[in-house]
């Protein structure tokens, strides 16, 4: 928008006109969006923030009175800030930390497979329970990447989830087949990370 030679009042008037047109166009677009359903949401990519963004959705769900189920497939039972907060809403949130740490920590494939199966069985129970409006499957993509669970079994449960249940899946390297059936996919891109400069994981940022 060229403003050279215009008075401040003229600039403001032109801006208001432009914004009014933009709002009218957006209102018309929003009016065409009438469907309401439970979504299958995937957060993937190498960047930080996949689980953090998912937990933000959990917070929103709590604010709307949802009953929420969380299954953590990989992260071990170490204290995190989000767990401390969510445990204050124990009437709305069920947290299942089923993993025993990352695979390079356990170094026992069969143990990891057994932990993944136990976590998945719990996840299926939550997804199929009509009391739960939202279910977070944290780091499920890691489990699928290492073939600890049959991909088609997982896809079938997600395809047949209750119509009004939101399911969020996190973890890098999401399978193409999962991306295909998802309603919403966000890929986190790492541009810069302090870990590369020798900065350790910090409270309030990583946990």
Secondary structure, DSSP 8 states (H G I E B T S, - for coil): ---TT--HHHHHHHHHHHHHHHHHHHHHHHHT-------EEEEESSSS-HHHHHHHHHHHHHHTT--EEEEESS--S---HHHHHHGGGTTTEEEEE---S-HHHH--HHHHHHHHHHHHHHHHHHHH-TT-SEEEEETHHHHHHTTSS-HHHHHHHHHTS-TT-EEEEE-SS--HHHHHH-SEEEE---S--GGGGT----TTTT-
